[in-house]
Amino acid sequence: MSAGDVTVDVNTSRPLLAFRLAQWATLAAVVWKIGPFNQMFLCYVSTPLRQEFFPAVLESAYGLSAIYICAVASLGIAAMTARLNQQFVASSIALVSISLLCVHQGSYNDMTFATAWWTSLWAVWLSTRLHRDEPEMLIRRAAFLSRCIVSMILLGGAAGKWTDEYWSGQALYEIYFVDRDFWLFNWLRENLFTDSLRVSATWYSRTVILMETLCGFGLWLLPARWAAGIAILVLTSIALFSNYYLFSVLLSLIGLAAAGLFVKKIDRADEPSVDLALP
């Protein structure tokens, strides 16, 4: 039996479980986008755009739809197949498809595909190691890499908010607090006066900035399970308290961060001792 035909017992391989969870989460993120994506497709069909920056193949609305379908199908196959060679091929096709979505005129500005790209890149790397590395060592490396990626993305989000408009709360006040139809902002508008609403926007904005900054700088330094739990909580709260549509951006990162939950806690009594004595 060749290495490519090897199957892994899902009951014993935690790296494989982490791989599959990340693929399912990325699939859910991309499918979560299907409503706005369909509207975007219809808009591009009815009103084609022509820009010299994009080649014709990356302007086609039908090409965009085909790439999207390919991404969904390959993510589903990667998540379900038990054969290592198929996992690598399917996850690689998903990475290529999402890469095209990141540069297509119709989707290049959507963070859904940017976060999915990083998760897919991690998944392709992991798929090449599943039959090569010792599972315990591999899941620790995979978890460390996952929290480095999540930290980087959160830090990037924080960096863009360190402006006077965001720190004062004015930006998020105009985006969310004035008229956004969402449970939190509807409740605040019903229960606060205008001045109080503006103050709440300031503290809401500063909380977001500080939370993303602290996670960006420190998440990757935490133990795997702690980092995974905090990352999942932070990423989930971003969508729950601002916009459910953001789950299309965050679900792939949540699946990526969850890799840390598969790392076993090491008992100090079981840790190997290191003899530092000189000869």
C-alpha positions as semicolon CSV with decimal commas, in nm:
position;residue;x (nm);y (nm);z (nm)
1;M;0,000;0,000;0,000
2;S;0,143;0,338;-0,097
3;A;0,165;0,631;0,140
4;G;-0,108;0,806;-0,054
5;D;-0,350;0,519;0,011
6;V;-0,299;0,527;0,387
7;T;-0,608;0,596;0,595
8;V;-0,597;0,728;0,949
9;D;-0,815;0,611;1,237
10;V;-1,022;0,918;1,325
11;N;-1,060;0,787;1,680
12;T;-0,686;0,805;1,750
13;S;-0,548;1,078;1,521
14;R;-0,607;1,417;1,678
15;P;-0,423;1,598;1,395
16;L;-0,672;1,448;1,148
17;L;-0,964;1,557;1,363
18;A;-0,820;1,910;1,376
19;F;-0,774;1,904;0,997
20;R;-1,133;1,795;0,937
21;L;-1,278;2,044;1,182
22;A;-1,090;2,328;1,011
23;Q;-1,219;2,211;0,672
24;W;-1,578;2,186;0,794
25;A;-1,550;2,531;0,952
26;T;-1,409;2,681;0,633
27;L;-1,684;2,515;0,430
28;A;-1,943;2,661;0,668
29;A;-1,783;3,006;0,635
30;V;-1,793;2,997;0,255
31;V;-2,149;2,861;0,246
32;W;-2,258;3,125;0,502
33;K;-2,173;3,374;0,227
34;I;-2,405;3,215;-0,029
35;G;-2,689;3,468;0,010
36;P;-2,479;3,784;-0,042
37;F;-2,271;3,594;-0,298
38;N;-2,580;3,515;-0,506
39;Q;-2,686;3,881;-0,495
40;M;-2,337;3,984;-0,598
41;F;-2,342;3,735;-0,887
42;L;-2,677;3,866;-1,016
43;C;-2,549;4,222;-0,989
44;Y;-2,239;4,144;-1,194
45;V;-2,444;3,962;-1,458
46;S;-2,688;4,251;-1,497
47;T;-2,422;4,524;-1,476
48;P;-2,083;4,395;-1,595
49;L;-1,780;4,595;-1,484
50;R;-1,469;4,643;-1,691
51;Q;-1,141;4,749;-1,530
52;E;-0,798;4,731;-1,685
53;F;-0,649;4,607;-1,359
54;F;-0,832;4,271;-1,382
55;P;-0,781;4,030;-1,675
56;A;-1,099;3,909;-1,846
57;V;-1,098;3,571;-1,668
58;L;-1,101;3,750;-1,333
59;E;-1,391;3,974;-1,436
60;S;-1,632;3,704;-1,548
61;A;-1,937;3,660;-1,324
62;Y;-1,979;3,302;-1,444
63;G;-1,614;3,234;-1,376
64;L;-1,663;3,368;-1,024
65;S;-1,956;3,132;-0,973
66;A;-1,757;2,834;-1,103
67;I;-1,465;2,911;-0,871
68;Y;-1,700;2,942;-0,576
69;I;-1,866;2,607;-0,650
70;C;-1,523;2,445;-0,688
71;A;-1,416;2,582;-0,349
72;V;-1,729;2,449;-0,180
73;A;-1,699;2,104;-0,341
74;S;-1,328;2,062;-0,266
75;L;-1,369;2,171;0,097
76;G;-1,648;1,918;0,140
77;I;-1,438;1,638;-0,009
78;A;-1,136;1,729;0,205
79;A;-1,351;1,725;0,518
80;M;-1,512;1,388;0,446
81;T;-1,255;1,168;0,274
82;A;-1,046;0,924;0,477
83;R;-0,762;0,889;0,226
84;L;-0,458;1,104;0,288
85;N;-0,377;1,159;-0,080
86;Q;-0,735;1,275;-0,144
87;Q;-0,718;1,507;0,157
88;F;-0,407;1,671;0,016
89;V;-0,547;1,702;-0,338
90;A;-0,886;1,831;-0,225
91;S;-0,741;2,080;0,024
92;S;-0,494;2,200;-0,242
93;I;-0,776;2,255;-0,492
94;A;-0,967;2,444;-0,223
95;L;-0,661;2,663;-0,159
96;V;-0,624;2,741;-0,530
97;S;-0,997;2,815;-0,563
98;I;-0,998;3,046;-0,262
99;S;-0,680;3,213;-0,390
100;L;-0,867;3,295;-0,711
101;L;-1,158;3,431;-0,509
102;C;-0,911;3,656;-0,330
103;V;-0,803;3,815;-0,660
104;H;-1,127;3,805;-0,863
105;Q;-1,291;4,142;-0,928
106;G;-1,614;4,025;-0,769
107;S;-1,468;3,899;-0,442
108;Y;-1,118;4,039;-0,385
109;N;-1,239;4,286;-0,122
110;D;-1,422;4,026;0,090
111;M;-1,249;3,919;0,413
112;T;-1,441;3,590;0,404
113;F;-1,200;3,456;0,146
114;A;-0,892;3,613;0,306
115;T;-0,945;3,431;0,637
116;A;-1,048;3,114;0,452
117;W;-0,722;3,138;0,255
118;W;-0,506;3,132;0,568
119;T;-0,701;2,840;0,711
120;S;-0,674;2,652;0,382
121;L;-0,300;2,715;0,365
122;W;-0,267;2,568;0,714
123;A;-0,481;2,269;0,611
124;V;-0,266;2,195;0,306
125;W;0,047;2,200;0,520
126;L;-0,114;1,971;0,777
127;S;-0,232;1,728;0,509
128;T;0,130;1,678;0,399
129;R;0,237;1,581;0,753
130;L;-0,045;1,349;0,863
131;H;0,133;1,030;0,756
132;R;0,487;1,154;0,828
133;D;0,499;1,304;1,175
134;E;0,429;1,159;1,518
135;P;0,071;1,267;1,607
136;E;0,150;1,428;1,943
137;M;0,431;1,638;1,801
138;L;0,229;1,725;1,491
139;I;-0,080;1,848;1,677
140;R;0,138;2,072;1,896
141;R;0,303;2,224;1,590
142;A;-0,032;2,261;1,415
143;A;-0,186;2,429;1,720
144;F;0,106;2,670;1,755
145;L;0,088;2,764;1,388
146;S;-0,290;2,809;1,410
147;R;-0,271;3,053;1,700
148;C;0,008;3,244;1,527
149;I;-0,220;3,291;1,225
150;V;-0,518;3,395;1,439
151;S;-0,296;3,638;1,633
152;M;-0,168;3,792;1,313
153;I;-0,517;3,845;1,171
154;L;-0,651;3,995;1,494
155;L;-0,349;4,223;1,519
156;G;-0,408;4,337;1,160
157;G;-0,769;4,416;1,246
158;A;-0,659;4,612;1,552
159;A;-0,393;4,807;1,361
160;G;-0,656;4,942;1,124
161;K;-0,864;5,068;1,417
162;W;-0,594;5,264;1,598
163;T;-0,723;5,592;1,457
164;D;-0,894;5,891;1,613
165;E;-1,222;5,798;1,446
166;Y;-1,228;5,449;1,596
167;W;-1,083;5,539;1,938
168;S;-1,344;5,814;1,979
169;G;-1,614;5,567;1,873
170;Q;-1,736;5,789;1,589
171;A;-1,670;5,530;1,318
172;L;-1,858;5,245;1,484
173;Y;-2,128;5,485;1,602
174;E;-2,207;5,572;1,241
175;I;-2,167;5,213;1,118
176;Y;-2,366;5,032;1,387
177;F;-2,530;5,250;1,650
178;V;-2,726;5,499;1,438
179;D;-2,954;5,268;1,241
180;R;-2,810;4,914;1,213
181;D;-3,091;4,658;1,245
182;F;-2,928;4,420;1,492
183;W;-3,049;4,300;1,831
184;L;-2,779;4,476;2,038
185;F;-2,801;4,813;1,867
186;N;-3,181;4,801;1,852
187;W;-3,187;4,741;2,228
188;L;-2,940;5,023;2,296
189;R;-3,138;5,271;2,086
190;E;-3,459;5,176;2,269
191;N;-3,307;5,214;2,615
192;L;-3,052;5,497;2,590
193;F;-3,072;5,866;2,515
194;T;-2,872;5,998;2,221
195;D;-2,584;6,124;2,438
196;S;-2,561;5,797;2,630
197;L;-2,576;5,603;2,305
198;R;-2,280;5,799;2,174
199;V;-2,082;5,730;2,493
200;S;-2,163;5,359;2,470
201;A;-2,029;5,360;2,114
202;T;-1,699;5,500;2,241
203;W;-1,653;5,227;2,501
204;Y;-1,775;4,959;2,263
205;S;-1,515;5,070;2,007
206;R;-1,232;5,092;2,262
207;T;-1,317;4,749;2,398
208;V;-1,294;4,602;2,048
209;I;-0,962;4,775;1,982
210;L;-0,803;4,665;2,309
211;M;-0,936;4,311;2,283
212;E;-0,803;4,263;1,930
213;T;-0,470;4,425;2,021
214;L;-0,413;4,211;2,330
215;C;-0,507;3,893;2,144
216;G;-0,290;3,993;1,849
217;F;0,018;4,042;2,064
218;G;-0,038;3,772;2,324
219;L;-0,257;3,490;2,196
220;W;0,028;3,300;2,032
221;L;0,223;3,302;2,360
222;L;-0,046;3,122;2,560
223;P;-0,071;2,746;2,617
224;A;-0,254;2,570;2,336
225;R;-0,583;2,501;2,515
226;W;-0,602;2,845;2,675
227;A;-0,527;3,013;2,342
228;A;-0,789;2,804;2,164
229;G;-1,059;2,878;2,420
230;I;-0,989;3,252;2,429
231;A;-0,967;3,278;2,049
232;I;-1,296;3,094;1,997
233;L;-1,466;3,312;2,259
234;V;-1,331;3,637;2,112
235;L;-1,404;3,546;1,751
236;T;-1,755;3,427;1,833
237;S;-1,830;3,739;2,038
238;I;-1,730;3,965;1,749
239;A;-2,015;3,828;1,537
240;L;-2,267;3,785;1,820
241;F;-2,231;4,148;1,929
242;S;-2,195;4,323;1,594
243;N;-2,322;4,135;1,287
244;Y;-2,418;3,771;1,227
245;Y;-2,292;3,798;0,869
246;L;-1,940;3,824;1,013
247;F;-1,956;3,450;1,081
248;S;-1,863;3,409;0,714
249;V;-1,533;3,580;0,802
250;L;-1,483;3,421;1,143
251;L;-1,598;3,059;1,115
252;S;-1,283;2,945;0,934
253;L;-1,069;3,112;1,203
254;I;-1,276;2,950;1,477
255;G;-1,212;2,609;1,320
256;L;-0,844;2,694;1,287
257;A;-0,815;2,810;1,648
258;A;-0,988;2,492;1,769
259;A;-0,676;2,292;1,678
260;G;-0,542;2,386;2,022
261;L;-0,824;2,193;2,189
262;F;-0,679;1,868;2,052
263;V;-0,347;1,916;2,234
264;K;-0,317;1,695;2,540
265;K;-0,234;1,859;2,870
266;I;0,112;1,749;2,980
267;D;0,147;1,639;3,340
268;R;0,469;1,788;3,478
269;A;0,548;1,456;3,641
270;D;0,549;1,299;3,295
271;E;0,772;1,559;3,133
272;P;1,116;1,427;3,035
273;S;1,400;1,558;3,245
274;V;1,695;1,730;3,083
275;D;2,042;1,679;3,228
276;L;2,230;2,007;3,201
277;A;2,537;1,890;3,391
278;L;2,870;1,943;3,218
279;P;3,086;1,636;3,154
